[in-house]
Amino acid sequence: MMFISGLMLLLQTAACLDRFCRFNQSDPCYAALGHKLNVLMLLNTSEYDMKIQKRINYNKTTDPLCRVKNDTIKKKECDLYSNRPEVTVINGTLIINRVIRADSGNYTVTLYHSDGTDTSTHLEDLEVNVEAPIGSVEVSIICSSSGVMRASCSSEGDQLLYSWTLNGDSLTDGNSSIDLNEGTDGNITCSVKNHVSHGQKTINVKPCPGPTTPSVTSTAKDSEYVSVVFVLVWCFQLMGLFGLLGGFHIYMRHTSGLDRFCRFDQFDPCYAALGHKLNVLMVLDTNEYDMKIQKRINYNKITDPVCRVKNDRIKKNECDLYSNRSEVTVINGTLIMNRVIRADSGNYTVSLYRSDGSKTSTDLEVNVEAPIGSVEVSIICSSSGVMRASCSSEGDQLLYSWTLNGDSLMDGNSSIDLNEGTDGNITCSVKNHVSHGQKTINVKPCVVSLFVLVWCFQMMVLFGLLGGFHIYMRHTSGKKQEDQKLRMRRFRERHEHTAEDS
């Protein structure tokens, strides 16, 4: 149970460390080391090709760059993110799934018209600062010989800022340690934060006792026993930690590819993965607008559920659309659903209200699909030696395709008939709008089974019996006819003798 709670805490922490920035923001962009960074570059990717360049020597020729065309990174022209498959572009958003220290720096994006014209546009530059997030916070109390106590706070992370409270009242901020009065009694809290995360720890403190001379009662045997117990407990905790980290790593690798990014002015429907994250861009400059999100169910502006947003905050008293859903937030004009549910499917309208009273609206269709589960492939041989391959998986709106030794077979069906001499690796690929999966197995030609051999032997015996029975019946039938003729002849002979005697 402790491990499950720890894993849930890790997942919640990781979700909060995803960062969202855009190239026209005035403030620096702060990213959490080892976590995800989403940087909006452009809304309409169909009109432009893009060039991302990191300004190191402020030399357009030698500074590393990455070219993007049709929302796809051109790997041959991307020394900026070479050998980094975790960096992608989706709907004009640069996504770094695992930020590293080298991602810090100043970046510029240049837009080129996709129709081949020479005109180009430079977006405002973006400064990216990478910080290690806050680790676990630890608080310790040390009593001096005079009875005065000092509270000390420690944590991992970059650019740490400390603050203290005692029984809810603020103390001096800024230092990692603080001196307390000798009569201090209650709950003391150390809060630690930086630009990407925060953490805190609360402990109960009692006045330090006066100086005393402790009595020595421990023996060498007791000390050895305590040491053994300590080592065992430490090993158990270490095993649990590695188990949590391994499970967390697998989970993050699996789920990171299922995060979806959409925007309200896109033409195509927005597809979201059930149980995973959906990010929907509503507006770039949140300072200019108040927003109203409405789900169009009955196409009635009065009764259809709404959610109002002001200053990048959901107004809970005016949000029946996402009531009791704490996993739904708004950050930098992006609606973030950390766990999509079936009810999130539907047609939505976002209305933007300026301070002068003007209003603009855009629509978006959202479709929720369950992602692909594990793919299973089975082979069944018929009695004649012909085989059928069948494929199965969980998920919605599944599309199947088959390959044999790399060559495509007929697509669209979950099962396919193969020739009796089929030999090699067969692959079933399954996909829908939000995910994909595949399974490859080795197949060999079907052999005549023992059942078929037994069946053939039985048929041979049966036919042999029928043939023998037929011969027997013919033989016995002919003998009966001869006996009958003999009896009739004897009967006539007796009848003739009787007539002569009379």
N, C-alpha and C positions, 0 to 999 in steps of 0.2 A: 504494500500500500504506500509505503514511503517512497519507493521508486516511481510509482505512477504519479504521485503528487509532484515529485521533483521534475518528471518529464513534462507534465502539464505546465509547470512554472516556466520551464525552459522554452516551451512552445509559445506561451503568452509573451515572454520577454522578447523572443525573436521576432514575433509579429510587430511589436511596438518599435523595433529598431529599423524597420524599413523606412527609407527616407525618400521624399518627393521634392524635386526642384524643377526649375525651368530656366531657360536661357535668357529671359528678359527680366528676371528678378534683380532687385537692387542689392539685396543682402547676400553675403557669401552662402554657399551651399555646404552644409555639414553632413558627412556620411559616416556611418558606423563601421569600423574595421571588421571585416569578415561577414558583413551583412549586405542587404540589397540596397541599391541606389537606383531610383528612377528619375531620369532627366528628360523633361519634355523639350523637344527641339522645334517641332513643327506640327501643325494640325493637319493640313492637306498635303499628304506625301505624294499624291499623283502628279502635282505640278512641278515638283522640284527634285533634283538630285542634291546630295548634301556632302559636305566635306567637314569633318571634325578635326581640329588641329590643337595640339597642346603647345602652348607658348612657353618654350624653355629658353631659347636664345633669341626669341622674337625674329626668327628667320623662316620665312615661308618655304624655303627650299629644303632646309635640313631638319626643321622641327618635325616630330612624328605626327602622322595624320592617318585618317581612316575615311574612305569614301563609301557612301551609302546610295544605293539605287533601288527604287521600288521596295523600300522597307527591308532591304537585304544588304548586309555588309559584304563588300567586295574584298574577299580574303587576300587576293593578290595585291591589293592597294590599301592595306591596313596594317602598317607596322606599329601603329599606336596600340592595337589590341591583338598582336600576333600571339598565337598559342594560348588564347584565352577563350575557350568555347562557351564560358559562362557569360560572355558579353554579347547581347543581341539588340536588335532594333525592332520594335513592334508599334505600329500605328504612330510613327514619328517620335516615339519615346525611346531614348537610349537606356537600356536596362543592364546594369552590372550586378549579377546575382551574388557575387562575393567580392566585396571591395578590398583592395590591398593598399599598402602605404603609398605605393607609386602613383595611385590615382589622384593624390593631392596635386594641385596646380591650377593654372589659369588656362581656360579653354575658349576657343572661338568656333562658331559654326558659320559656314558660307553656303548659301543656297544658290543653285544653278537651275535655270529653267530647263525642264526635260525636253522642250521642243528644239534644243540646240542653239538658242540665242546666246550671245556672249554676255548678256547682262547678268550680274550676280548681286546678291544681297548679303550683307554681313549682319548677323544677329548680335545683340549686345553680349559681351563676354561674360563668362561665369567663372567665379573663383570657387574651387572645391577644396575643402579642408577635411581630411580623414582623421577621426579620433577613435581611440579604443574605448568601447563602452565601459560603464561602471561594472565592476565585478561584485562579489559578495562584500558587504560592509561588516566590519568587525569593530566592536567597542570594548575597551579594557579599562579597568579601574586599578590604579596603583595608590596605595596608602603609604605616606612617608612615616618615619619614626615618630613624628610629632602629632600624627593623627590627621594631617591634611591630605586630601585626595586629589589626584589628577586623572581626568578622563581623556583617553586617547582614541582616535578613530583612524582606521586604515581601509583602503580599498584599491583594487587595480583600476586602471583607466588613465586617460590623458586629460590634462587641463582641469583638474578636480577643484571644485568649489565646495567648502564645508559650511554647514550651519548647525546650530545646537538649540534644542529646547529642553526645558526641565518642567515636567508636569504641564506641558502645553504652552509655557511661557518662553519667549525667545531669549537666548543668551547671546554672547558675542559671536559674530560670524567671521568666517574667513580662515580660521586656524584648524589644524587637524587635532589639536589638543587644547584642553581648557582646565584651569584650576578651579576647584569647587570648595565651598566653605566646609569646615569640618563637621557641621551639623546637617549637611545635605542629605535629604531623604526623599525618595520618590522615583519616578520614571524619567530617565534621561534619553534623549533621542539624538543621534547624529545623522544628518541628511547630507548626501553627497550627490553632486550633479555635474554634468558638462553639457556640451551643446547637443549630444545625441541620446543621452539616457540619464537616469537618476536612480538612486537607491537609498535605503535608510535602515537603521538598526536601533531598536529600543531595548534597554536593559533596566533592571531595578537596582537602585543603589541604596545603601544604608550607611550611616555614619561609621567612619573607621574606628575600630576599638583602640584604646590606649595601648602604649607599649607594654608587652608582656613577654615572659620567657617561656617559650613552649617546652613542654616535656617530651622527651624522646621515648616513644613506646614501640616504634616499629622495629622489627627484626629483619635480618637478611632474608629469611624465608618469605616473610610477608612482601618485602620489596620485590623479590623474584616473581612471586605470584602476580602482583600488580602489573609487572612488566610484560608477562606473558599475555595477560588479559588485554592489555593495551595494544599489543602487536596484533592479536587476533581481531580485535574490533577495527583497527586501522586497515587491515587487509580486507575485511568484509566491506568497509566503506569504500575502499579503492575499487574493489570488484563492482560494487553497485554504481560507482561513478563512471567507470569505463562502459558498463552496460547502458547507462543512460546516454552517454555521449555517442556510442555506436548507434543506438536506436534513433537518437535525434538526428545524426548525420544521414542515415538512410531515409528518414522521414523528410528531411529538408531537400535531399536530392530528388525524391519522388514528387514532392508537392510544389517545388519551385517552378517546374515546367507547366503547372496547371493554373498559375495565376494568369488572369485575363485582363487586358487593357482595352478600353473602348472610350469613345467620346460622343457627345450629344449631337454633333453635326455630321457624323459619318453616315454614308448612304446604305451600307450593308447592315443586316441585323447584328446585334451583339450577342455572342455565345459565351455562356459562363459555365464553369465546372461545378457541379453539385458538391457542396461541402468545402469548397476552396474559395480563394479570394478573387473578388472582382473590383477593378479600379475604373471608375467612369469619370472622365474629365468633363466638368460642366462649364467652367469659365477660367480664364487665365488671371485676370486682375480682380481679386475678390474685394478690393477696397472700394470699387466703384458700384458694386451691386449688392442688393439683397436678393435671395433666391427662393423660389417655391418649386419643389419637386412634387409632381402629381402622377399617380398611376391611373391610367384611363381604363376603367372597368365598365361603367355604364355611360361613359362619355358625358358625365354630369359634373360640372365644376364645383357644385355644392356638396354632393354626397361622396364623390370619389376621394379616396384617402390622399392626404397631402403631408408634406414635411417642409417647414420653413427653415431657412438657413440665414444667419446674419453674422458677419465678421468671422466666417469660417467655422461657425459653431451651430450645431443643430439646436433649435428651440424646442426643448422636450415637451413643453406645454402645447405646442402647435405641430406635433409630429405623430399623428395616428398611423402614418404609413410604416414607420419603423419603431412603433411603441414596444417596449420591453426587449429591444435588441441592442444591447450595449456594444455588440461587435460592429455596428454600423457607425462610421465617423465621416467627417469632412476635413481634409487637409489640403491647403493651397488650392482650393476650388475643385478638388477631386473627391467624388463620393466613393468611399471605400467600404466594401462589405467583406469582412474578414472570413465569413462562413456563409456561402450562398445557400439558400433553401429553395424548394420547388416553387413556393409562392412568389419568388422574385421574378418569375417569368411574366411577361406582359409588355404593354406599351406605356411609355413614360413621356411626360412633357416637363421640361424645366423652363420656368419663366424667370427672367432677369429684370429686376426693377432698379432703375437709376434714382438717384436722389431728386432729380427734376421731375419725376413722375412718369417718364417714358418706360416702355416695356418691350422686351423681345422674347420670343419663345422658340425652342427647337425640340424635336421629338426623337425618340430612340426605342427600337424594338429589342427586348431582351429575351433570349431563349436559354433556359437552363437544361443542361444535359448531364446525366451521370457519366463520369469518365470510364474509360476502358479498364476492366479488371484483368486478372491473369488470363492468358490465352492458353487453351488446351486443344491438342490435336490428337485424334484417334484414328486408327486404321482397322477396317473390318473386311475380312476376306469372305467371299461367297463360296458356295460348294463347288462352283465351276472354276474357281481360282481367280475371279475378277475381284479387285479391291475398290473400296470406297473410303475416301478421306473425309472426316468430319471435323469442324472447328466450332468452338464455343467460347463465349466470354460474357462477362457482365457489362452493362452500360446501355445507353440509349442511342437510337438511330445508327445502328452498327452497319458498316460497309466492309465487305470481305474481299480480299484478293489473294491469289495463290501464285506461287512460283515453284518450279521444279528445277533444281540445279541452276538457279539464277534466271531461267527462262519463264516468262509470264504464261500463266494458264488462264482459263476463263474466270472472269471476275464476277462478283455480285452474289454468289451463293455461299451458304455456310457449309455445304458439302459438295464433293466433286468425285466423279467416277474416273478411275485410272486404268490404263491398260494392264493386262495380266503380267507383262514383262517389266513394269515400272521399277526402276532401281535408282536410288540417290537420295538427296536431301530435299524434302518438300517443306515449304514455308507458308504458313497462313498469317496474313497481315490483317489486322482489324483496326478501324479508325472511325471516329466521328468528328464533330466540329471542335472538340476541346482536347482530344488526346488520341493516342495511337498505341498499339502493342503488336507483338508478333511472337510466333513460336515455330521453331524448326525441329523436325525429327527426321531420322533416317528410315527409309522404307526399302524393303526387299520384295522380290516377286513372291506372290502367294504360292505355297506348296500345298499339294493334296493332303488333306489332314487324315489322321488315323480314323476319324469318323467316316470319311468317304470310303476308305479302304474296307472298313467293316461293313458298310452299307453295300458296297459292290459284292463282297463275299456272300452276304445274306441273300442278295438278289440271285447270285449264281446258284446257291443252294436251293432257293425257292423254285427257280426255273428247272433245276435238276429233278426236284420232287414232282413238279407238275408233269414233266416229261415221263418220268417213271410211272406216275399214276396213270397217265394216258395210255402208255404201253400195256400196263397191267389190265386196265379196263378193256382194251381191245382184245387182249389175250383171253381174258375170262369170258368176255361176251361171245367170242367164237366157240369156245369150249361148250358153253351152255347151249348154243344152237345145235352143235353136233349131238349132244346128249339128248336133246329134245327130238331130233330126227331119228335117233336110234330107238327111243321109246315108242315113237309113232310107228316105225317099221315093225317092231315086235308086237305092238298092239294089233296091227293089220294081219300079221301072220297068225296070231292066236285066233283072231276072228275068222280067218279063212279055214283053219283046222276045225273049228267048231262047226262051221257050216257043212263040211265034208262028212263029219261024223253023224250029223243029223240026217 
